[in-house]
Amino acid sequence: MKKLFALLLVTVMVLTACTTGGNNNEGAAEGGSADKLVVWAWDANFNVKAMNLAKEAFGGDIEIQVIENAQDDIVQRLNTGMSSGTTRGLPNIVLIEDYRAQSFLQAYPDMFYPIGDSFQVSDFADYKIGPTSADGEQYGLPFDSGVAGLFVRTDYLQEAGYSADDLQNITWDEYIEIGTKVKEATGKDWISLDPNDLGILRMMIQAAGSWYVQEDGETADLKDNAPLKEAFEVYKKMMDANIVRIHSDWSQYVANYNSGNVASVPTGNWFTASITAAEDQAGNWAIVPMPRLSNNDSVNATNLGGSSWYVLNVPGKEQAAEFLGQTFGSDVDLYQTLVQEISAIGTYLPAAEGEAYKAPNEFFGGQHVISDFAAWTGEIPNVNYGMNTYAIEDILVVEMQAYLNGKSVDQALADAQTQAETQIR
């Protein structure tokens, strides 16, 4: 029954999560083997390219075919294949988002091959190990970091009498205070938010070592979750301060910053490419540590997104594990190439000592942004995302609107708790 529920849950998650990357089904029916490793990933310009760069670095005799599919298609096809009990047509290696990983590992433990002996697990950021392991076994090789930072327009700050130094290691309340002054001085909004995407709450509570579920990864933790309550309150404070510009999709989100209409963005490092696309703004941006909650044991480091590589229990699994171990698991030079070619910051800690990580970025005024992100990666608290991140967040989206419309925060979280307990029982 538990496996059946997990299957239904992941199917629902497909409908609620955002999709990244194109859909190329060429070779999709072809599964992996010992003679040819097949890899599934999404996003041709990021994950797929990263895997192709790893293939070039590996230089072995074995054939490796990288197949691009949209993320939701990968989720759906994995569920279809694994729930049928057959591995036919499945790849050797697959990329899975960290928020989704436990849904697969707990529902289909026999379908994944443990790869902890293929690399040094302690060489990776601690916060990535929880989502990629289960029952004492390491199944995923941590890949890109979702380490977050606060991107901020320094020219707008200066108009309001501030500098980037004033935003070092601040609280969210201080962030709102500064944003209010920037809005008064410049007329620019301080942050852009999508009411249907509560990623900002995820960043706030992970910085406090908390999540939507308890440490067991199953029990909903909403009603008496102090960091989540403060995150709700901070969200409302931002709305009440009139410093928020609303967006409804990715293109609007990026446009709000590239147009110069919004002055700061707290988000994952992967947003760097979107910021630097506005070449006319070069020299007017800085990246500082994320704000933290004030009433909880919170740090100025957190995460948003990220994914990892998994080996399926199909013929060729040993070769697949070896390939991952020798590339993403240990190749410092590969990680320098990933930074230079696609601005991908991995969670392999030794890579931070490489020259590419230390290089200054002139767009950000010569700031060593990759080095800064790498340092913050090591400070991110490790939490158990569990199996129900997106299902619970769907509930919280509704309750957040109710809270903004007058319901008390305690009642909103109590109602969310009741709904979550009913849905994820």
C-alpha positions as CSV (number, residue, x, y, z in Angstrom):
1,M,0.0,0.0,0.0
2,K,2.9,2.3,0.8
3,K,4.4,1.8,-2.6
4,L,1.1,2.4,-4.3
5,F,0.6,5.7,-2.4
6,A,4.2,6.8,-3.3
7,L,3.4,6.2,-6.9
8,L,0.3,8.3,-6.8
9,L,2.1,11.0,-4.9
10,V,4.9,11.3,-7.4
11,T,2.4,11.4,-10.2
12,V,0.7,14.4,-8.5
13,M,4.1,16.0,-8.1
14,V,4.6,15.9,-11.8
15,L,1.6,18.1,-12.3
16,T,2.7,20.6,-9.7
17,A,6.4,21.0,-10.2
18,C,7.9,23.2,-12.8
19,T,9.4,21.6,-15.9
20,T,12.9,22.4,-17.1
21,G,14.5,21.4,-20.4
22,G,13.3,20.2,-23.7
23,N,11.8,16.9,-24.7
24,N,13.8,14.8,-27.1
25,N,12.6,11.2,-27.2
26,E,15.2,10.0,-29.7
27,G,16.5,6.7,-28.3
28,A,14.1,6.9,-25.5
29,A,13.0,3.3,-25.8
30,E,16.6,2.1,-25.6
31,G,17.7,1.0,-22.2
32,G,21.2,0.8,-20.7
33,S,23.5,-2.2,-20.7
34,A,27.0,-3.2,-19.8
35,D,28.2,-2.3,-23.3
36,K,26.6,1.1,-23.6
37,L,25.6,3.4,-20.7
38,V,22.4,5.4,-21.3
39,V,21.9,8.6,-19.3
40,W,18.6,10.5,-18.8
41,A,18.7,14.2,-17.9
42,W,16.9,17.4,-18.6
43,D,18.1,20.9,-19.8
44,A,20.4,20.7,-22.8
45,N,22.4,23.7,-21.9
46,F,23.1,22.7,-18.3
47,N,22.6,19.1,-17.1
48,V,23.0,17.4,-20.5
49,K,26.0,19.5,-21.3
50,A,27.5,18.7,-17.9
51,M,27.2,15.0,-18.6
52,N,28.7,15.3,-22.0
53,L,31.6,17.2,-20.5
54,A,32.0,14.4,-18.0
55,K,32.0,11.9,-20.9
56,E,34.8,13.8,-22.6
57,A,36.8,13.9,-19.4
58,F,36.3,10.2,-18.7
59,G,37.8,9.1,-22.1
60,G,37.0,5.4,-21.5
61,D,36.2,2.8,-24.2
62,I,32.6,2.3,-23.1
63,E,29.9,4.1,-25.2
64,I,27.8,6.6,-23.3
65,Q,24.6,8.0,-24.7
66,V,23.0,11.0,-23.1
67,I,19.3,11.4,-23.8
68,E,17.5,14.7,-23.1
69,N,14.0,14.6,-21.8
70,A,11.9,17.1,-19.9
71,Q,12.0,16.6,-16.1
72,D,8.4,15.7,-15.7
73,D,8.7,13.1,-18.6
74,I,11.6,11.5,-16.8
75,V,9.7,11.3,-13.5
76,Q,6.7,9.8,-15.3
77,R,8.7,7.2,-17.2
78,L,10.6,6.2,-14.2
79,N,7.4,5.6,-12.3
80,T,5.8,3.7,-15.1
81,G,8.8,1.4,-15.5
82,M,9.5,0.9,-11.9
83,S,5.9,0.3,-10.8
84,S,5.7,-2.4,-13.5
85,G,8.5,-4.3,-11.9
86,T,10.6,-4.4,-15.0
87,T,13.8,-2.5,-15.8
88,R,13.4,-2.9,-19.5
89,G,14.0,0.4,-21.3
90,L,15.4,2.2,-18.2
91,P,18.7,4.0,-18.3
92,N,21.9,3.2,-16.4
93,I,22.1,6.7,-15.0
94,V,19.4,9.2,-14.3
95,L,19.3,12.7,-12.9
96,I,16.7,13.3,-10.1
97,E,15.9,16.5,-8.4
98,D,16.8,16.4,-4.7
99,Y,13.3,17.3,-3.5
100,R,12.0,14.2,-5.4
101,A,14.7,11.7,-4.6
102,Q,13.2,10.2,-1.4
103,S,9.9,9.5,-3.3
104,F,11.8,7.1,-5.5
105,L,14.3,5.7,-3.1
106,Q,11.6,4.8,-0.6
107,A,9.0,3.6,-3.1
108,Y,11.4,1.5,-5.3
109,P,14.5,0.7,-3.2
110,D,15.4,-2.4,-5.2
111,M,15.5,-0.4,-8.4
112,F,18.6,1.7,-7.4
113,Y,22.2,0.6,-7.1
114,P,24.2,1.8,-4.1
115,I,27.3,3.7,-5.2
116,G,28.8,4.8,-1.9
117,D,32.0,2.7,-2.6
118,S,32.6,4.5,-5.9
119,F,33.5,7.9,-4.3
120,Q,34.3,9.6,-1.0
121,V,31.0,10.7,0.3
122,S,32.6,13.0,2.9
123,D,34.0,15.1,0.0
124,F,30.6,16.4,-0.7
125,A,28.5,19.1,1.0
126,D,26.7,17.6,4.0
127,Y,23.3,18.9,3.1
128,K,23.3,16.9,-0.1
129,I,23.9,13.5,1.6
130,G,20.5,13.2,3.3
131,P,18.4,13.5,0.2
132,T,20.6,11.1,-1.8
133,S,20.8,8.3,0.7
134,A,18.3,5.8,2.3
135,D,18.6,3.1,5.0
136,G,22.3,3.6,5.4
137,E,23.1,3.3,1.7
138,Q,24.4,6.1,-0.6
139,Y,22.4,5.9,-3.9
140,G,23.0,9.3,-5.4
141,L,26.2,11.2,-6.4
142,P,25.5,14.8,-5.5
143,F,25.7,17.1,-8.5
144,D,24.8,20.8,-8.8
145,S,24.5,23.1,-5.8
146,G,21.3,25.0,-5.3
147,V,23.2,27.2,-2.9
148,A,21.4,30.5,-2.7
149,G,22.6,34.1,-2.4
150,L,21.1,37.6,-2.3
151,F,21.6,39.3,-5.7
152,V,21.3,43.1,-5.2
153,R,21.6,46.2,-7.3
154,T,24.4,48.2,-5.8
155,D,23.5,51.5,-7.6
156,Y,20.0,51.4,-6.1
157,L,21.5,50.7,-2.7
158,Q,23.7,53.7,-3.1
159,E,20.8,56.0,-3.9
160,A,19.2,54.9,-0.6
161,G,22.4,55.4,1.4
162,Y,23.5,51.8,1.6
163,S,26.3,49.6,0.2
164,A,26.6,45.8,-0.2
165,D,28.5,45.7,3.1
166,D,25.3,46.7,4.9
167,L,23.6,43.5,3.7
168,Q,26.2,41.1,5.0
169,N,24.7,38.5,7.3
170,I,21.4,40.4,7.9
171,T,18.0,39.1,9.1
172,W,14.9,39.0,6.9
173,D,13.5,41.9,9.0
174,E,16.6,44.0,8.2
175,Y,16.2,43.0,4.6
176,I,12.7,44.4,4.5
177,E,13.8,47.5,6.3
178,I,16.5,48.2,3.7
179,G,14.1,47.3,0.9
180,T,11.6,49.8,2.1
181,K,14.3,52.6,2.1
182,V,15.4,51.6,-1.4
183,K,11.8,51.7,-2.6
184,E,11.4,55.2,-1.1
185,A,14.6,56.4,-2.7
186,T,14.3,54.9,-6.2
187,G,10.7,53.8,-6.7
188,K,11.9,50.3,-7.5
189,D,10.4,47.2,-6.0
190,W,12.7,45.2,-3.7
191,I,11.7,41.6,-4.6
192,S,9.7,39.7,-7.2
193,L,7.5,36.8,-6.0
194,D,5.1,34.3,-7.6
195,P,2.2,33.5,-5.2
196,N,2.1,30.0,-6.5
197,D,5.7,29.2,-5.8
198,L,6.8,29.2,-2.1
199,G,10.5,28.5,-2.8
200,I,11.3,31.5,-0.7
201,L,9.8,29.7,2.3
202,R,11.9,26.6,1.6
203,M,15.0,28.8,1.6
204,M,14.0,30.5,4.9
205,I,13.3,27.3,6.8
206,Q,16.2,25.2,5.5
207,A,18.5,27.9,6.8
208,A,17.0,27.2,10.2
209,G,17.5,23.4,9.8
210,S,13.8,22.9,9.4
211,W,11.4,21.5,6.7
212,Y,7.8,20.7,6.0
213,V,8.2,17.3,7.6
214,Q,9.9,16.1,10.8
215,E,13.3,14.3,10.7
216,D,11.6,11.0,9.8
217,G,10.8,12.5,6.4
218,E,7.1,11.4,6.8
219,T,5.4,13.2,9.6
220,A,4.0,16.6,8.6
221,D,5.6,19.4,10.7
222,L,3.5,22.6,10.0
223,K,1.4,23.5,13.0
224,D,4.1,23.9,15.6
225,N,7.0,24.6,13.2
226,A,8.5,27.9,14.6
227,P,10.7,28.6,11.6
228,L,7.8,28.1,9.2
229,K,5.6,30.4,11.3
230,E,8.2,33.1,11.2
231,A,8.7,32.5,7.4
232,F,5.0,33.1,6.9
233,E,5.1,36.3,9.0
234,V,8.2,37.5,7.0
235,Y,6.3,36.9,3.8
236,K,3.4,39.0,4.9
237,K,5.7,41.7,6.1
238,M,7.1,42.0,2.7
239,M,3.7,42.2,1.1
240,D,2.5,44.8,3.7
241,A,5.6,46.9,3.1
242,N,4.6,47.3,-0.6
243,I,8.1,46.2,-1.8
244,V,6.9,43.2,-3.8
245,R,6.3,42.9,-7.6
246,I,4.3,39.9,-8.5
247,H,5.2,37.6,-11.4
248,S,3.4,34.5,-12.7
249,D,6.0,32.8,-14.9
250,W,9.7,32.5,-15.4
251,S,9.9,35.0,-18.2
252,Q,8.2,37.7,-16.1
253,Y,10.5,36.8,-13.2
254,V,13.6,37.4,-15.3
255,A,12.2,40.5,-17.0
256,N,11.5,42.1,-13.7
257,Y,15.3,42.2,-13.0
258,N,16.6,42.6,-16.5
259,S,14.4,45.7,-17.0
260,G,15.7,47.3,-13.8
261,N,12.3,47.3,-12.1
262,V,13.3,45.2,-9.1
263,A,16.4,45.7,-7.0
264,S,17.2,42.4,-5.3
265,V,16.6,38.7,-5.7
266,P,17.2,36.0,-3.1
267,T,17.6,32.8,-5.0
268,G,19.8,29.9,-6.2
269,N,23.2,30.5,-7.8
270,W,21.8,29.2,-11.1
271,F,20.1,32.6,-11.5
272,T,23.5,34.2,-12.2
273,A,23.1,33.5,-16.0
274,S,19.8,35.4,-16.0
275,I,21.2,38.4,-14.2
276,T,24.3,38.7,-16.4
277,A,22.1,38.5,-19.5
278,A,21.5,42.2,-19.0
279,E,24.9,43.3,-20.1
280,D,24.1,47.0,-19.6
281,Q,23.8,46.3,-15.9
282,A,27.4,45.1,-15.5
283,G,29.1,46.5,-12.5
284,N,25.8,47.3,-10.8
285,W,25.2,44.0,-9.0
286,A,26.7,42.2,-6.0
287,I,25.9,38.9,-4.4
288,V,25.8,38.7,-0.6
289,P,24.9,36.0,1.9
290,M,21.2,35.1,2.2
291,P,19.2,36.8,5.0
292,R,18.3,34.6,8.0
293,L,15.3,34.3,10.3
294,S,15.7,36.2,13.6
295,N,13.8,34.1,16.1
296,N,15.3,30.7,15.4
297,D,18.7,29.0,15.1
298,S,19.1,30.2,11.5
299,V,22.3,30.7,9.4
300,N,23.0,33.0,6.5
301,A,23.2,30.1,4.0
302,T,20.5,28.0,2.4
303,N,19.5,26.1,-0.8
304,L,17.0,26.2,-3.6
305,G,16.8,23.4,-6.0
306,G,19.7,21.1,-7.0
307,S,19.8,17.5,-8.3
308,S,22.0,14.4,-8.2
309,W,23.0,11.4,-10.4
310,Y,21.6,7.9,-9.7
311,V,22.6,4.5,-11.0
312,L,19.7,2.1,-11.7
313,N,19.9,-1.6,-10.9
314,V,20.2,-2.7,-14.5
315,P,23.0,-4.4,-16.5
316,G,26.0,-2.1,-16.6
317,K,25.5,-0.8,-13.1
318,E,29.1,-1.4,-12.0
319,Q,30.4,0.4,-15.1
320,A,28.0,3.3,-14.5
321,A,29.1,3.6,-10.8
322,E,32.7,3.6,-11.9
323,F,32.1,6.3,-14.5
324,L,30.3,8.6,-12.0
325,G,33.0,8.0,-9.4
326,Q,35.8,8.9,-11.8
327,T,34.1,12.0,-13.1
328,F,31.7,13.8,-10.9
329,G,32.9,11.9,-7.9
330,S,36.6,12.9,-8.0
331,D,37.7,15.0,-11.0
332,V,38.6,18.5,-9.8
333,D,39.5,19.6,-13.3
334,L,36.1,18.6,-14.6
335,Y,34.5,20.9,-12.0
336,Q,36.6,23.8,-13.2
337,T,35.4,23.1,-16.8
338,L,31.8,23.0,-15.5
339,V,32.2,26.4,-14.0
340,Q,33.8,27.8,-17.1
341,E,31.5,26.3,-19.7
342,I,28.1,26.3,-18.0
343,S,28.6,28.2,-14.7
344,A,27.6,25.0,-12.8
345,I,28.7,25.0,-9.2
346,G,29.0,21.4,-7.9
347,T,28.9,20.3,-4.3
348,Y,32.3,18.5,-4.5
349,L,34.2,20.4,-1.8
350,P,37.8,19.8,-3.1
351,A,36.8,21.6,-6.4
352,A,36.6,24.9,-4.6
353,E,40.4,25.0,-4.5
354,G,40.6,25.1,-8.3
355,E,41.4,28.3,-10.2
356,A,38.0,28.6,-11.9
357,Y,36.4,28.8,-8.6
358,K,38.7,31.6,-7.5
359,A,38.4,33.8,-10.6
360,P,36.9,37.3,-10.3
361,N,33.6,38.1,-12.1
362,E,33.8,41.6,-13.6
363,F,30.0,41.8,-14.1
364,F,29.8,41.7,-10.3
365,G,32.5,44.3,-9.8
366,G,35.3,41.8,-9.7
367,Q,33.7,39.8,-6.9
368,H,34.8,36.2,-6.5
369,V,31.2,34.9,-6.8
370,I,31.9,31.3,-7.4
371,S,34.3,31.1,-4.4
372,D,31.6,32.8,-2.3
373,F,28.9,30.4,-3.4
374,A,31.2,27.5,-2.7
375,A,31.9,28.7,0.8
376,W,28.2,29.2,1.5
377,T,27.5,25.6,0.2
378,G,29.5,24.2,3.1
379,E,27.3,26.0,5.6
380,I,23.9,24.9,4.4
381,P,22.0,22.8,7.0
382,N,21.1,19.3,6.2
383,V,17.4,18.6,6.3
384,N,15.2,15.6,5.3
385,Y,13.1,16.7,2.4
386,G,11.0,13.6,2.7
387,M,8.6,12.4,0.0
388,N,6.0,15.2,0.0
389,T,7.6,18.6,-0.5
390,Y,5.4,19.6,-3.5
391,A,2.2,18.1,-2.2
392,I,2.6,19.9,1.1
393,E,3.5,23.2,-0.6
394,D,0.3,23.0,-2.7
395,I,-1.5,23.1,0.7
396,L,0.6,26.0,2.0
397,V,0.0,28.1,-1.1
398,V,-3.7,28.2,-0.4
399,E,-3.2,28.8,3.4
400,M,-0.7,31.6,2.7
401,Q,-3.4,33.4,0.7
402,A,-5.9,32.8,3.5
403,Y,-3.3,34.3,5.9
404,L,-2.7,37.3,3.7
405,N,-6.5,37.8,3.6
406,G,-7.0,37.8,7.4
407,K,-6.7,34.3,8.8
408,S,-4.3,34.1,11.7
409,V,-1.0,32.5,11.0
410,D,-1.6,29.9,13.8
411,Q,-4.9,28.9,12.3
412,A,-3.5,28.8,8.7
413,L,-0.7,26.4,9.8
414,A,-3.1,24.3,11.9
415,D,-5.4,23.9,8.9
416,A,-2.4,23.1,6.7
417,Q,-1.3,20.4,9.2
418,T,-4.8,18.8,9.2
419,Q,-4.9,18.7,5.4
420,A,-1.3,17.3,5.2
421,E,-2.0,14.6,7.7
422,T,-5.1,13.5,5.7
423,Q,-3.2,13.6,2.3
424,I,0.1,12.0,3.3
425,R,-1.1,9.5,5.8
